[in-house]
Amino acid sequence: MKGGNAAVELAEARVEAERLAGVQRIQAAIRAAVDVTASPFCDCGERIPDARRQAVPNCTRCFDCETFIERQSRRRA
Ligand SMILES: [Zn+2]
């Protein structure tokens, strides 16, 4: 079956564009919220990746430091 596909593709492209715009709006809002709640820098001076700060709100350590400290506290316990 051919014919009419162009209209469908156009509609799908518009839905996809709207979906992406929505995702970008949400990501921008999350980024703005994260930026005011915590410093983007770890104690070691490493910049904490935005993805990590979004996944772990208010995290103050980079992944390496977090892993290191978790390992130490587990050893102590
Ligand atoms: Zn660190």
N, CA, C, O and the ligand as a Tripos MOL2 file, in Angstrom:
@<TRIPOS>MOLECULE
protein
  309   307    78     0     0
PROTEIN
NO_CHARGES

@<TRIPOS>ATOM
      1 N           0.8600   -1.2110    0.0000 N.3       1 MET1
      2 CA          0.0000    0.0000    0.0000 C.3       1 MET1
      3 C           0.8800    1.2390    0.0000 C.2       1 MET1
      4 O           1.7290    1.4500    0.8660 O.2       1 MET1
      5 N           0.6220    2.0610   -1.0450 N.am      2 LYS2
      6 CA          1.3400    3.3310   -1.1080 C.3       2 LYS2
      7 C           0.3420    4.4570   -1.2530 C.2       2 LYS2
      8 O          -0.8040    4.2350   -1.6430 O.2       2 LYS2
      9 N           0.7630    5.6360   -0.9490 N.am      3 GLY3
     10 CA         -0.1530    6.7710   -1.0630 C.3       3 GLY3
     11 C          -0.7030    7.1120    0.3100 C.2       3 GLY3
     12 O          -1.1680    6.2360    1.0390 O.2       3 GLY3
     13 N          -0.6480    8.3980    0.6600 N.am      4 GLY4
     14 CA         -1.1360    8.8160    1.9710 C.3       4 GLY4
     15 C          -0.0720    8.6950    3.0370 C.2       4 GLY4
     16 O          -0.2630    9.1470    4.1660 O.2       4 GLY4
     17 N           1.0450    8.0900    2.6880 N.am      5 ASN5
     18 CA          2.1120    7.9230    3.6690 C.3       5 ASN5
     19 C           2.7620    9.2450    4.0440 C.2       5 ASN5
     20 O           3.1860    9.4370    5.1840 O.2       5 ASN5
     21 N           2.8390   10.1600    3.0750 N.am      6 ALA6
     22 CA          3.4770   11.4510    3.3220 C.3       6 ALA6
     23 C           2.7790   12.1890    4.4590 C.2       6 ALA6
     24 O           3.4240   12.7710    5.3300 O.2       6 ALA6
     25 N           1.4390   12.1540    4.4330 N.am      7 ALA7
     26 CA          0.6710   12.8420    5.4730 C.3       7 ALA7
     27 C           0.9200   12.2040    6.8310 C.2       7 ALA7
     28 O           1.0450   12.8900    7.8450 O.2       7 ALA7
     29 N           0.9910   10.8700    6.8290 N.am      8 VAL8
     30 CA          1.2400   10.1430    8.0810 C.3       8 VAL8
     31 C           2.6280   10.4950    8.6120 C.2       8 VAL8
     32 O           2.8090   10.7520    9.8020 O.2       8 VAL8
     33 N           3.6040   10.4990    7.6990 N.am      9 GLU9
     34 CA          4.9780   10.8100    8.1120 C.3       9 GLU9
     35 C           5.0790   12.2290    8.6630 C.2       9 GLU9
     36 O           5.7900   12.4830    9.6350 O.2       9 GLU9
     37 N           4.3510   13.1530    8.0220 N.am     10 LEU10
     38 CA          4.3610   14.5430    8.4720 C.3      10 LEU10
     39 C           3.7730   14.6380    9.8840 C.2      10 LEU10
     40 O           4.3020   15.3400   10.7450 O.2      10 LEU10
     41 N           2.6800   13.9240   10.0990 N.am     11 ALA11
     42 CA          2.0290   13.9390   11.4110 C.3      11 ALA11
     43 C           2.9490   13.3180   12.4610 C.2      11 ALA11
     44 O           3.0650   13.8200   13.5790 O.2      11 ALA11
     45 N           3.5920   12.2270   12.0830 N.am     12 GLU12
     46 CA          4.4980   11.5650   13.0300 C.3      12 GLU12
     47 C           5.6930   12.4490   13.3560 C.2      12 GLU12
     48 O           6.1490   12.5020   14.4980 O.2      12 GLU12
     49 N           6.2000   13.1520   12.3220 N.am     13 ALA13
     50 CA          7.3280   14.0530   12.5350 C.3      13 ALA13
     51 C           6.9390   15.1780   13.4880 C.2      13 ALA13
     52 O           7.7350   15.6060   14.3240 O.2      13 ALA13
     53 N           5.6860   15.6540   13.3430 N.am     14 ARG14
     54 CA          5.2410   16.7520   14.2110 C.3      14 ARG14
     55 C           5.0930   16.2610   15.6550 C.2      14 ARG14
     56 O           5.4770   16.9560   16.5960 O.2      14 ARG14
     57 N           4.5360   15.0650   15.8190 N.am     15 VAL15
     58 CA          4.3910   14.4850   17.1560 C.3      15 VAL15
     59 C           5.7610   14.3130   17.8030 C.2      15 VAL15
     60 O           5.9440   14.6130   18.9830 O.2      15 VAL15
     61 N           6.7290   13.8220   17.0120 N.am     16 GLU16
     62 CA          8.0800   13.6020   17.5190 C.3      16 GLU16
     63 C           8.7190   14.9330   17.9240 C.2      16 GLU16
     64 O           9.3780   15.0270   18.9600 O.2      16 GLU16
     65 N           8.5160   15.9590   17.0940 N.am     17 ALA17
     66 CA          9.0900   17.2750   17.3930 C.3      17 ALA17
     67 C           8.4960   17.8410   18.6810 C.2      17 ALA17
     68 O           9.2050   18.4280   19.4990 O.2      17 ALA17
     69 N           7.1850   17.6560   18.8520 N.am     18 GLU18
     70 CA          6.5240   18.1550   20.0610 C.3      18 GLU18
     71 C           6.9900   17.3920   21.2930 C.2      18 GLU18
     72 O           7.1560   17.9520   22.3770 O.2      18 GLU18
     73 N           7.1960   16.0870   21.0900 N.am     19 ARG19
     74 CA          7.6720   15.2580   22.2070 C.3      19 ARG19
     75 C           9.0670   15.7100   22.6390 C.2      19 ARG19
     76 O           9.3450   15.8440   23.8310 O.2      19 ARG19
     77 N           9.9470   15.9430   21.6480 N.am     20 LEU20
     78 CA         11.3110   16.3750   21.9450 C.3      20 LEU20
     79 C          11.3030   17.7410   22.6270 C.2      20 LEU20
     80 O          12.0650   17.9820   23.5630 O.2      20 LEU20
     81 N          10.4430   18.6230   22.1520 N.am     21 ALA21
     82 CA         10.3560   19.9580   22.7490 C.3      21 ALA21
     83 C           9.9380   19.8460   24.2140 C.2      21 ALA21
     84 O          10.4420   20.5670   25.0750 O.2      21 ALA21
     85 N           9.0030   18.9240   24.4800 N.am     22 GLY22
     86 CA          8.5380   18.7100   25.8480 C.3      22 GLY22
     87 C           9.6610   18.1680   26.7190 C.2      22 GLY22
     88 O           9.8470   18.6110   27.8520 O.2      22 GLY22
     89 N          10.4020   17.2130   26.1890 N.am     23 VAL23
     90 CA         11.5140   16.6200   26.9320 C.3      23 VAL23
     91 C          12.5600   17.6900   27.2450 C.2      23 VAL23
     92 O          13.0740   17.7600   28.3610 O.2      23 VAL23
     93 N          12.8710   18.5270   26.2420 N.am     24 GLN24
     94 CA         13.8780   19.5660   26.4390 C.3      24 GLN24
     95 C          13.4230   20.5850   27.4840 C.2      24 GLN24
     96 O          14.2340   21.0920   28.2590 O.2      24 GLN24
     97 N          12.1160   20.8800   27.4980 N.am     25 ARG25
     98 CA         11.5820   21.8160   28.4920 C.3      25 ARG25
     99 C          11.7570   21.2360   29.8940 C.2      25 ARG25
    100 O          12.1650   21.9350   30.8210 O.2      25 ARG25
    101 N          11.4410   19.9390   30.0330 N.am     26 ILE26
    102 CA         11.5620   19.2810   31.3350 C.3      26 ILE26
    103 C          13.0240   19.2400   31.7650 C.2      26 ILE26
    104 O          13.3430   19.5160   32.9220 O.2      26 ILE26
    105 N          13.9200   18.8930   30.8240 N.am     27 GLN27
    106 CA         15.3440   18.8170   31.1490 C.3      27 GLN27
    107 C          15.8750   20.1780   31.5690 C.2      27 GLN27
    108 O          16.6930   20.2720   32.4850 O.2      27 GLN27
    109 N          15.4110   21.2430   30.8970 N.am     28 ALA28
    110 CA         15.8490   22.5920   31.2410 C.3      28 ALA28
    111 C          15.3720   22.9540   32.6410 C.2      28 ALA28
    112 O          16.0960   23.5880   33.4090 O.2      28 ALA28
    113 N          14.1380   22.5430   32.9690 N.am     29 ALA29
    114 CA         13.5870   22.8340   34.2930 C.3      29 ALA29
    115 C          14.3630   22.0880   35.3680 C.2      29 ALA29
    116 O          14.6620   22.6430   36.4250 O.2      29 ALA29
    117 N          14.6910   20.8140   35.0910 N.am     30 ILE30
    118 CA         15.4660   20.0220   36.0510 C.3      30 ILE30
    119 C          16.8410   20.6510   36.2440 C.2      30 ILE30
    120 O          17.3230   20.7750   37.3700 O.2      30 ILE30
    121 N          17.4800   21.0530   35.1200 N.am     31 ARG31
    122 CA         18.8010   21.6420   35.1900 C.3      31 ARG31
    123 C          18.7680   22.9200   36.0220 C.2      31 ARG31
    124 O          19.6620   23.1620   36.8330 O.2      31 ARG31
    125 N          17.7500   23.7260   35.8210 N.am     32 ALA32
    126 CA         17.6270   24.9790   36.5660 C.3      32 ALA32
    127 C          17.4410   24.6860   38.0530 C.2      32 ALA32
    128 O          18.0180   25.3630   38.9040 O.2      32 ALA32
    129 N          16.6250   23.6630   38.3610 N.am     33 ALA33
    130 CA         16.3710   23.3040   39.7530 C.3      33 ALA33
    131 C          17.6380   22.7870   40.4090 C.2      33 ALA33
    132 O          17.9370   23.1240   41.5540 O.2      33 ALA33
    133 N          18.3860   21.9650   39.6760 N.am     34 VAL34
    134 CA         19.6210   21.3970   40.2070 C.3      34 VAL34
    135 C          20.6390   22.5020   40.4610 C.2      34 VAL34
    136 O          21.3220   22.5010   41.4860 O.2      34 VAL34
    137 N          20.7390   23.4410   39.5310 N.am     35 ASP35
    138 CA         21.7640   24.4750   39.6150 C.3      35 ASP35
    139 C          21.6440   25.3420   40.8650 C.2      35 ASP35
    140 O          22.6560   25.8280   41.3710 O.2      35 ASP35
    141 N          20.4380   25.5450   41.3700 N.am     36 VAL36
    142 CA         20.3030   26.4080   42.5420 C.3      36 VAL36
    143 C          20.4380   25.6400   43.8500 C.2      36 VAL36
    144 O          20.6330   26.2480   44.9020 O.2      36 VAL36
    145 N          20.3370   24.3020   43.8020 N.am     37 THR37
    146 CA         20.3360   23.5430   45.0510 C.3      37 THR37
    147 C          21.7170   23.0640   45.4540 C.2      37 THR37
    148 O          21.9490   22.8160   46.6380 O.2      37 THR37
    149 N          22.6380   22.9250   44.5200 N.am     38 ALA38
    150 CA         23.9360   22.3650   44.8790 C.3      38 ALA38
    151 C          25.0420   22.8780   43.9740 C.2      38 ALA38
    152 O          24.8080   23.2540   42.8260 O.2      38 ALA38
    153 N          26.2310   22.8850   44.5090 N.am     39 SER39
    154 CA         27.3990   23.2310   43.7020 C.3      39 SER39
    155 C          27.6690   22.1290   42.6920 C.2      39 SER39
    156 O          27.5270   20.9510   43.0210 O.2      39 SER39
    157 N          28.0540   22.4790   41.4790 N.am     40 PRO40
    158 CA         28.3330   21.4410   40.4890 C.3      40 PRO40
    159 C          29.6970   20.8040   40.6830 C.2      40 PRO40
    160 O          30.0920   19.9390   39.9020 O.2      40 PRO40
    161 N          30.4260   21.2230   41.7210 N.am     41 PHE41
    162 CA         31.7770   20.7080   41.8940 C.3      41 PHE41
    163 C          31.8860   19.8210   43.1240 C.2      41 PHE41
    164 O          31.3360   20.1170   44.1840 O.2      41 PHE41
    165 N          32.6080   18.7300   42.9490 N.am     42 CYS42
    166 CA         32.8790   17.7900   44.0300 C.3      42 CYS42
    167 C          33.9770   18.3630   44.9300 C.2      42 CYS42
    168 O          34.6610   19.3140   44.5510 O.2      42 CYS42
    169 N          34.1410   17.7870   46.1130 N.am     43 ASP43
    170 CA         35.2130   18.2040   47.0230 C.3      43 ASP43
    171 C          36.5800   18.0860   46.3790 C.2      43 ASP43
    172 O          37.4840   18.8610   46.6930 O.2      43 ASP43
    173 N          36.7430   17.1100   45.4680 N.am     44 CYS44
    174 CA         38.0360   16.8740   44.8400 C.3      44 CYS44
    175 C          38.2920   17.8670   43.7120 C.2      44 CYS44
    176 O          39.3710   17.8650   43.1190 O.2      44 CYS44
    177 N          37.3110   18.7130   43.4130 N.am     45 GLY45
    178 CA         37.4880   19.7070   42.3700 C.3      45 GLY45
    179 C          36.9410   19.2580   41.0300 C.2      45 GLY45
    180 O          36.9050   20.0230   40.0660 O.2      45 GLY45
    181 N          36.5170   18.0080   40.9850 N.am     46 GLU46
    182 CA         35.9380   17.4500   39.7520 C.3      46 GLU46
    183 C          34.5320   18.0040   39.5730 C.2      46 GLU46
    184 O          33.7680   18.1210   40.5300 O.2      46 GLU46
    185 N          34.2050   18.3450   38.3250 N.am     47 ARG47
    186 CA         32.8420   18.8010   38.0680 C.3      47 ARG47
    187 C          31.9240   17.5910   38.0080 C.2      47 ARG47
    188 O          32.1960   16.6330   37.2860 O.2      47 ARG47
    189 N          30.8280   17.6360   38.7730 N.am     48 ILE48
    190 CA         29.8870   16.5270   38.7790 C.3      48 ILE48
    191 C          29.0400   16.6180   37.5110 C.2      48 ILE48
    192 O          28.4170   17.6510   37.2640 O.2      48 ILE48
    193 N          29.0080   15.5560   36.7040 N.am     49 PRO49
    194 CA         28.2440   15.6120   35.4490 C.3      49 PRO49
    195 C          26.7760   15.9240   35.6980 C.2      49 PRO49
    196 O          26.1940   15.4560   36.6760 O.2      49 PRO49
    197 N          26.1760   16.7200   34.8050 N.am     50 ASP50
    198 CA         24.7770   17.1040   34.9560 C.3      50 ASP50
    199 C          23.8680   15.8830   35.0570 C.2      50 ASP50
    200 O          22.9020   15.8730   35.8200 O.2      50 ASP50
    201 N          24.1940   14.8510   34.2750 N.am     51 ALA51
    202 CA         23.3610   13.6460   34.2700 C.3      51 ALA51
    203 C          23.3120   13.0330   35.6650 C.2      51 ALA51
    204 O          22.2650   12.5690   36.1160 O.2      51 ALA51
    205 N          24.4720   13.0370   36.3480 N.am     52 ARG52
    206 CA         24.5380   12.4700   37.6870 C.3      52 ARG52
    207 C          23.7820   13.3430   38.6830 C.2      52 ARG52
    208 O          23.0850   12.8390   39.5630 O.2      52 ARG52
    209 N          23.9280   14.6580   38.5330 N.am     53 ARG53
    210 CA         23.2560   15.5710   39.4680 C.3      53 ARG53
    211 C          21.7450   15.5130   39.2960 C.2      53 ARG53
    212 O          20.9910   15.7570   40.2390 O.2      53 ARG53
    213 N          21.3070   15.1840   38.0700 N.am     54 GLN54
    214 CA         19.8710   15.0470   37.8370 C.3      54 GLN54
    215 C          19.3690   13.7170   38.3820 C.2      54 GLN54
    216 O          18.2560   13.6210   38.8980 O.2      54 GLN54
    217 N          20.2110   12.6920   38.2590 N.am     55 ALA55
    218 CA         19.8300   11.3620   38.7400 C.3      55 ALA55
    219 C          19.8600   11.3210   40.2620 C.2      55 ALA55
    220 O          19.0410   10.6480   40.8870 O.2      55 ALA55
    221 N          20.8120   12.0460   40.8560 N.am     56 VAL56
    222 CA         20.9570   12.0850   42.3130 C.3      56 VAL56
    223 C          20.8500   13.5390   42.7650 C.2      56 VAL56
    224 O          21.8640   14.2320   42.8500 O.2      56 VAL56
    225 N          19.6340   14.0110   43.0590 N.am     57 PRO57
    226 CA         19.4640   15.4180   43.4320 C.3      57 PRO57
    227 C          20.2980   15.7730   44.6590 C.2      57 PRO57
    228 O          20.3750   14.9970   45.6120 O.2      57 PRO57
    229 N          20.9170   16.9460   44.6290 N.am     58 ASN58
    230 CA         21.7140   17.4650   45.7310 C.3      58 ASN58
    231 C          22.9540   16.6370   46.0290 C.2      58 ASN58
    232 O          23.5110   16.7530   47.1200 O.2      58 ASN58
    233 N          23.3990   15.8140   45.1070 N.am     59 CYS59
    234 CA         24.6290   15.0670   45.3460 C.3      59 CYS59
    235 C          25.8070   16.0460   45.3180 C.2      59 CYS59
    236 O          25.8400   16.9670   44.5010 O.2      59 CYS59
    237 N          26.7570   15.8410   46.2050 N.am     60 THR60
    238 CA         27.8680   16.7740   46.3390 C.3      60 THR60
    239 C          29.1880   16.1310   45.9640 C.2      60 THR60
    240 O          30.2350   16.7740   46.0450 O.2      60 THR60
    241 N          29.1550   14.8710   45.5540 N.am     61 ARG61
    242 CA         30.3890   14.1800   45.2150 C.3      61 ARG61
    243 C          30.3030   13.6110   43.8020 C.2      61 ARG61
    244 O          29.2310   13.2460   43.3200 O.2      61 ARG61
    245 N          31.4640   13.5490   43.1550 N.am     62 CYS62
    246 CA         31.5170   12.9020   41.8550 C.3      62 CYS62
    247 C          31.4130   11.3910   42.0680 C.2      62 CYS62
    248 O          31.4930   10.8900   43.1890 O.2      62 CYS62
    249 N          31.2330   10.6980   40.9680 N.am     63 PHE63
    250 CA         31.0020    9.2510   41.0780 C.3      63 PHE63
    251 C          32.1850    8.5520   41.7400 C.2      63 PHE63
    252 O          31.9920    7.6560   42.5620 O.2      63 PHE63
    253 N          33.4240    8.9560   41.3840 N.am     64 ASP64
    254 CA         34.6220    8.3190   41.9350 C.3      64 ASP64
    255 C          34.6880    8.4850   43.4460 C.2      64 ASP64
    256 O          34.9580    7.5230   44.1650 O.2      64 ASP64
    257 N          34.4420    9.7090   43.9360 N.am     65 CYS65
    258 CA         34.5050    9.9720   45.3750 C.3      65 CYS65
    259 C          33.3960    9.2270   46.1080 C.2      65 CYS65
    260 O          33.6230    8.6650   47.1790 O.2      65 CYS65
    261 N          32.1990    9.2240   45.5300 N.am     66 GLU66
    262 CA         31.0740    8.5400   46.1520 C.3      66 GLU66
    263 C          31.3860    7.0580   46.3100 C.2      66 GLU66
    264 O          31.1370    6.4660   47.3610 O.2      66 GLU66
    265 N          31.9360    6.4650   45.2480 N.am     67 THR67
    266 CA         32.2900    5.0460   45.2740 C.3      67 THR67
    267 C          33.3600    4.7940   46.3280 C.2      67 THR67
    268 O          33.2900    3.8230   47.0820 O.2      67 THR67
    269 N          34.3560    5.6850   46.3700 N.am     68 PHE68
    270 CA         35.4590    5.5450   47.3140 C.3      68 PHE68
    271 C          34.9440    5.6110   48.7560 C.2      68 PHE68
    272 O          35.3150    4.7860   49.5900 O.2      68 PHE68
    273 N          34.1050    6.5790   49.0360 N.am     69 ILE69
    274 CA         33.5970    6.7610   50.3990 C.3      69 ILE69
    275 C          32.6580    5.6280   50.7890 C.2      69 ILE69
    276 O          32.6740    5.1570   51.9260 O.2      69 ILE69
    277 N          31.8430    5.1960   49.8390 N.am     70 GLU70
    278 CA         30.9500    4.0620   50.1190 C.3      70 GLU70
    279 C          31.7510    2.8180   50.4720 C.2      70 GLU70
    280 O          31.3980    2.0730   51.3850 O.2      70 GLU70
    281 N          32.8300    2.6080   49.7350 N.am     71 ARG71
    282 CA         33.6730    1.4360   49.9660 C.3      71 ARG71
    283 C          34.3210    1.5200   51.3490 C.2      71 ARG71
    284 O          34.4160    0.5230   52.0650 O.2      71 ARG71
    285 N          34.7660    2.7320   51.7130 N.am     72 GLN72
    286 CA         35.4110    2.9280   53.0200 C.3      72 GLN72
    287 C          34.4290    2.6960   54.1680 C.2      72 GLN72
    288 O          34.7650    2.0380   55.1540 O.2      72 GLN72
    289 N          33.2250    3.2330   54.0390 N.am     73 SER73
    290 CA         32.2630    3.1080   55.1310 C.3      73 SER73
    291 C          31.8030    1.6560   55.2640 C.2      73 SER73
    292 O          31.4770    1.1910   56.3570 O.2      73 SER73
    293 N          31.7820    0.9570   54.1420 N.am     74 ARG74
    294 CA         31.4020   -0.4520   54.1940 C.3      74 ARG74
    295 C          32.4740   -1.2610   54.9090 C.2      74 ARG74
    296 O          32.1750   -2.2050   55.6400 O.2      74 ARG74
    297 N          33.7430   -0.8720   54.6850 N.am     75 ARG75
    298 CA         34.8520   -1.5740   55.3240 C.3      75 ARG75
    299 C          34.8400   -1.3310   56.8410 C.2      75 ARG75
    300 O          35.1460   -2.2120   57.6440 O.2      75 ARG75
    301 N          34.4640   -0.0710   57.1930 N.am     76 ARG76
    302 CA         34.4600    0.3000   58.6070 C.3      76 ARG76
    303 C          33.3180   -0.4080   59.3400 C.2      76 ARG76
    304 O          33.4670   -0.7640   60.5090 O.2      76 ARG76
    305 N          32.1850   -0.6160   58.6730 N.am     77 ALA77
    306 CA         31.0060   -1.1700   59.3260 C.3      77 ALA77
    307 C          31.1650   -2.6490   59.6640 C.2      77 ALA77
    308 O          30.2510   -3.2570   60.2200 O.2      77 ALA77
    309 ZN         35.2140   13.8540   43.5810 Zn       78 ZN78
@<TRIPOS>BOND
     1     1     2 1
     2     2     3 1
     3     3     4 2
     4     3     5 am
     5     5     6 1
     6     6     7 1
     7     7     8 2
     8     7     9 am
     9     9    10 1
    10    10    11 1
    11    11    12 2
    12    11    13 am
    13    13    14 1
    14    14    15 1
    15    15    16 2
    16    15    17 am
    17    17    18 1
    18    18    19 1
    19    19    20 2
    20    19    21 am
    21    21    22 1
    22    22    23 1
    23    23    24 2
    24    23    25 am
    25    25    26 1
    26    26    27 1
    27    27    28 2
    28    27    29 am
    29    29    30 1
    30    30    31 1
    31    31    32 2
    32    31    33 am
    33    33    34 1
    34    34    35 1
    35    35    36 2
    36    35    37 am
    37    37    38 1
    38    38    39 1
    39    39    40 2
    40    39    41 am
    41    41    42 1
    42    42    43 1
    43    43    44 2
    44    43    45 am
    45    45    46 1
    46    46    47 1
    47    47    48 2
    48    47    49 am
    49    49    50 1
    50    50    51 1
    51    51    52 2
    52    51    53 am
    53    53    54 1
    54    54    55 1
    55    55    56 2
    56    55    57 am
    57    57    58 1
    58    58    59 1
    59    59    60 2
    60    59    61 am
    61    61    62 1
    62    62    63 1
    63    63    64 2
    64    63    65 am
    65    65    66 1
    66    66    67 1
    67    67    68 2
    68    67    69 am
    69    69    70 1
    70    70    71 1
    71    71    72 2
    72    71    73 am
    73    73    74 1
    74    74    75 1
    75    75    76 2
    76    75    77 am
    77    77    78 1
    78    78    79 1
    79    79    80 2
    80    79    81 am
    81    81    82 1
    82    82    83 1
    83    83    84 2
    84    83    85 am
    85    85    86 1
    86    86    87 1
    87    87    88 2
    88    87    89 am
    89    89    90 1
    90    90    91 1
    91    91    92 2
    92    91    93 am
    93    93    94 1
    94    94    95 1
    95    95    96 2
    96    95    97 am
    97    97    98 1
    98    98    99 1
    99    99   100 2
   100    99   101 am
   101   101   102 1
   102   102   103 1
   103   103   104 2
   104   103   105 am
   105   105   106 1
   106   106   107 1
   107   107   108 2
   108   107   109 am
   109   109   110 1
   110   110   111 1
   111   111   112 2
   112   111   113 am
   113   113   114 1
   114   114   115 1
   115   115   116 2
   116   115   117 am
   117   117   118 1
   118   118   119 1
   119   119   120 2
   120   119   121 am
   121   121   122 1
   122   122   123 1
   123   123   124 2
   124   123   125 am
   125   125   126 1
   126   126   127 1
   127   127   128 2
   128   127   129 am
   129   129   130 1
   130   130   131 1
   131   131   132 2
   132   131   133 am
   133   133   134 1
   134   134   135 1
   135   135   136 2
   136   135   137 am
   137   137   138 1
   138   138   139 1
   139   139   140 2
   140   139   141 am
   141   141   142 1
   142   142   143 1
   143   143   144 2
   144   143   145 am
   145   145   146 1
   146   146   147 1
   147   147   148 2
   148   147   149 am
   149   149   150 1
   150   150   151 1
   151   151   152 2
   152   151   153 am
   153   153   154 1
   154   154   155 1
   155   155   156 2
   156   155   157 am
   157   157   158 1
   158   158   159 1
   159   159   160 2
   160   159   161 am
   161   161   162 1
   162   162   163 1
   163   163   164 2
   164   163   165 am
   165   165   166 1
   166   166   167 1
   167   167   168 2
   168   167   169 am
   169   169   170 1
   170   170   171 1
   171   171   172 2
   172   171   173 am
   173   173   174 1
   174   174   175 1
   175   175   176 2
   176   175   177 am
   177   177   178 1
   178   178   179 1
   179   179   180 2
   180   179   181 am
   181   181   182 1
   182   182   183 1
   183   183   184 2
   184   183   185 am
   185   185   186 1
   186   186   187 1
   187   187   188 2
   188   187   189 am
   189   189   190 1
   190   190   191 1
   191   191   192 2
   192   191   193 am
   193   193   194 1
   194   194   195 1
   195   195   196 2
   196   195   197 am
   197   197   198 1
   198   198   199 1
   199   199   200 2
   200   199   201 am
   201   201   202 1
   202   202   203 1
   203   203   204 2
   204   203   205 am
   205   205   206 1
   206   206   207 1
   207   207   208 2
   208   207   209 am
   209   209   210 1
   210   210   211 1
   211   211   212 2
   212   211   213 am
   213   213   214 1
   214   214   215 1
   215   215   216 2
   216   215   217 am
   217   217   218 1
   218   218   219 1
   219   219   220 2
   220   219   221 am
   221   221   222 1
   222   222   223 1
   223   223   224 2
   224   223   225 am
   225   225   226 1
   226   226   227 1
   227   227   228 2
   228   227   229 am
   229   229   230 1
   230   230   231 1
   231   231   232 2
   232   231   233 am
   233   233   234 1
   234   234   235 1
   235   235   236 2
   236   235   237 am
   237   237   238 1
   238   238   239 1
   239   239   240 2
   240   239   241 am
   241   241   242 1
   242   242   243 1
   243   243   244 2
   244   243   245 am
   245   245   246 1
   246   246   247 1
   247   247   248 2
   248   247   249 am
   249   249   250 1
   250   250   251 1
   251   251   252 2
   252   251   253 am
   253   253   254 1
   254   254   255 1
   255   255   256 2
   256   255   257 am
   257   257   258 1
   258   258   259 1
   259   259   260 2
   260   259   261 am
   261   261   262 1
   262   262   263 1
   263   263   264 2
   264   263   265 am
   265   265   266 1
   266   266   267 1
   267   267   268 2
   268   267   269 am
   269   269   270 1
   270   270   271 1
   271   271   272 2
   272   271   273 am
   273   273   274 1
   274   274   275 1
   275   275   276 2
   276   275   277 am
   277   277   278 1
   278   278   279 1
   279   279   280 2
   280   279   281 am
   281   281   282 1
   282   282   283 1
   283   283   284 2
   284   283   285 am
   285   285   286 1
   286   286   287 1
   287   287   288 2
   288   287   289 am
   289   289   290 1
   290   290   291 1
   291   291   292 2
   292   291   293 am
   293   293   294 1
   294   294   295 1
   295   295   296 2
   296   295   297 am
   297   297   298 1
   298   298   299 1
   299   299   300 2
   300   299   301 am
   301   301   302 1
   302   302   303 1
   303   303   304 2
   304   303   305 am
   305   305   306 1
   306   306   307 1
   307   307   308 2
@<TRIPOS>SUBSTRUCTURE
     1 MET1         2 RESIDUE 1 A MET
     2 LYS2         6 RESIDUE 1 A LYS
     3 GLY3        10 RESIDUE 1 A GLY
     4 GLY4        14 RESIDUE 1 A GLY
     5 ASN5        18 RESIDUE 1 A ASN
     6 ALA6        22 RESIDUE 1 A ALA
     7 ALA7        26 RESIDUE 1 A ALA
     8 VAL8        30 RESIDUE 1 A VAL
     9 GLU9        34 RESIDUE 1 A GLU
    10 LEU10       38 RESIDUE 1 A LEU
    11 ALA11       42 RESIDUE 1 A ALA
    12 GLU12       46 RESIDUE 1 A GLU
    13 ALA13       50 RESIDUE 1 A ALA
    14 ARG14       54 RESIDUE 1 A ARG
    15 VAL15       58 RESIDUE 1 A VAL
    16 GLU16       62 RESIDUE 1 A GLU
    17 ALA17       66 RESIDUE 1 A ALA
    18 GLU18       70 RESIDUE 1 A GLU
    19 ARG19       74 RESIDUE 1 A ARG
    20 LEU20       78 RESIDUE 1 A LEU
    21 ALA21       82 RESIDUE 1 A ALA
    22 GLY22       86 RESIDUE 1 A GLY
    23 VAL23       90 RESIDUE 1 A VAL
    24 GLN24       94 RESIDUE 1 A GLN
    25 ARG25       98 RESIDUE 1 A ARG
    26 ILE26      102 RESIDUE 1 A ILE
    27 GLN27      106 RESIDUE 1 A GLN
    28 ALA28      110 RESIDUE 1 A ALA
    29 ALA29      114 RESIDUE 1 A ALA
    30 ILE30      118 RESIDUE 1 A ILE
    31 ARG31      122 RESIDUE 1 A ARG
    32 ALA32      126 RESIDUE 1 A ALA
    33 ALA33      130 RESIDUE 1 A ALA
    34 VAL34      134 RESIDUE 1 A VAL
    35 ASP35      138 RESIDUE 1 A ASP
    36 VAL36      142 RESIDUE 1 A VAL
    37 THR37      146 RESIDUE 1 A THR
    38 ALA38      150 RESIDUE 1 A ALA
    39 SER39      154 RESIDUE 1 A SER
    40 PRO40      158 RESIDUE 1 A PRO
    41 PHE41      162 RESIDUE 1 A PHE
    42 CYS42      166 RESIDUE 1 A CYS
    43 ASP43      170 RESIDUE 1 A ASP
    44 CYS44      174 RESIDUE 1 A CYS
    45 GLY45      178 RESIDUE 1 A GLY
    46 GLU46      182 RESIDUE 1 A GLU
    47 ARG47      186 RESIDUE 1 A ARG
    48 ILE48      190 RESIDUE 1 A ILE
    49 PRO49      194 RESIDUE 1 A PRO
    50 ASP50      198 RESIDUE 1 A ASP
    51 ALA51      202 RESIDUE 1 A ALA
    52 ARG52      206 RESIDUE 1 A ARG
    53 ARG53      210 RESIDUE 1 A ARG
    54 GLN54      214 RESIDUE 1 A GLN
    55 ALA55      218 RESIDUE 1 A ALA
    56 VAL56      222 RESIDUE 1 A VAL
    57 PRO57      226 RESIDUE 1 A PRO
    58 ASN58      230 RESIDUE 1 A ASN
    59 CYS59      234 RESIDUE 1 A CYS
    60 THR60      238 RESIDUE 1 A THR
    61 ARG61      242 RESIDUE 1 A ARG
    62 CYS62      246 RESIDUE 1 A CYS
    63 PHE63      250 RESIDUE 1 A PHE
    64 ASP64      254 RESIDUE 1 A ASP
    65 CYS65      258 RESIDUE 1 A CYS
    66 GLU66      262 RESIDUE 1 A GLU
    67 THR67      266 RESIDUE 1 A THR
    68 PHE68      270 RESIDUE 1 A PHE
    69 ILE69      274 RESIDUE 1 A ILE
    70 GLU70      278 RESIDUE 1 A GLU
    71 ARG71      282 RESIDUE 1 A ARG
    72 GLN72      286 RESIDUE 1 A GLN
    73 SER73      290 RESIDUE 1 A SER
    74 ARG74      294 RESIDUE 1 A ARG
    75 ARG75      298 RESIDUE 1 A ARG
    76 ARG76      302 RESIDUE 1 A ARG
    77 ALA77      306 RESIDUE 1 A ALA
    78 ZN78       309 GROUP 0 **** ****
